[in-house]
C-alpha cells in the first residue's frame, strides 16, 4: 500500500494498519494526506462492476459528503474511488463500511440464489 504523501504525523500509518488486515499491497493504494476526511483509493484489477456498486453503497452512508469513481484509461486495469466525509468519520472508515456493507449485500444475494436454486431443483 502506497502511503507516501504530505503527512507529517503517524496518524496515516495508524489508519492504514486498521484498514490493511488482509489486503495485498498490489490491490489497494492510497496517498496519505493531512485531511483524513478526503482520500482517493486506487484498486487494481477492478472495473465499473465494483466501482458503481461500491460508489452506490458508500453514498448511502450519511457521513459521506461525496463519493465518485473513475477508470483512468480503458487500457489501465485500475479503479479510482474518491471519498469525502464529514468531520465525524474518516474516508478510510467510510471505505471500510462500504466494503463491509457491499459484502453483506453480496452474501444475501448468494444465499437467496442458492436457496431458490435448491427449491427449483426439488420442484422438478
PECORCOR-V139562 format. One record per helix or strand of 2 or more residues. SS is the DSSP state (H for helix, E for strand). FROM is the first residue (numbers start at 1). LEN is the number of residues. Records with the same first field share a line. If there is no record, write none. Layout:
SS->FROM-LEN ; FROM-LEN
This chain:
H->11-9 ; 48-12 ; 91-33
E->28-3 ; 38-7 ; 64-7 ; 78-8
